[in-house]
């Protein structure tokens, strides 16, 4: 079967190539904002239009009004309108589902340079990639991108903390994975310990944002004292972006470790997780930052797509299942258990067990 798989790695561009990247990001941002403004104006005037119609209108006038758009590859502009179309489709899909989504917003340079997508004549070597118009660009990691066995669909170039990355989308031919036959694993997510598995493995919470909070606060105060737009302001802003980027890398590394252990390394036939209501949990202002820092949604996403690769089934227990309050030995429910109780003591059989391990054992019992 054919599957789409993305590989992301860091680029090592020259100064001239960095300038071209910034130019392409600006062109993509301009086309997205131009199309969004045209769609809003048409709605206010009562005219019927579409993203495709506005893209054709821009192509008809860009030679006279925006000739600088010819300096970037055409697929950069095309992908910007594709993103706008996806934003509108997602908005109306959520409206029809009864949700309250936000209307598509204009892209601002203040929120970062952004990204752009290239299609067409794309090539990948062991330590470099070839982009239309821009040419060959070096990679910082050699041998990571596949050079054969798959078809390159697109390259998405993005910037973060003054670093440039490429996300390469491949269409690969893969065999259907055989179902895993290992022992099921239950995993309890938490704040003190990020993940506690029923096999006894515990992954501590790196508290990436909390450990960087002191530096982030100091740099934020320093940025506020700088003259906006000055050279020192730009230097401090770069330091602040680097601090946030490092915290994100620490968090992402831990999440990949956990998802790899639960799928590729252990290869259980079933992974049992909790169907957490993260949005509701974030309403607790005492724990909101700690909950957002651990990224439960991203961890679940990684577990689900890696499980599909290795033939592992994922079962999500109901958020109302009292996994922490139920004794894993006798099944008695302790209603008075609070978040401060880190050890579960059963009032019926008297067993003493770690709270998170008890919850993980109760989860795996659902499929045992």
Beta strands, then each sheet from edge to edge (+ up, - down):
strand 1: 2-12
strand 2: 115-118
strand 3: 123-124
strand 4: 128-131
strand 5: 135-139
strand 6: 150-160
strand 7: 163-173
strand 8: 185-189
strand 9: 193-197
strand 10: 202-204
strand 11: 270-274
strand 12: 313-317
strand 13: 343-345
strand 14: 352-354
sheet 1: 2+ 6- 7+ 1- 5+ 4- 3+
sheet 2: 10+ 9- 8+ 11+ 12+
sheet 3: 13+ 14-
end
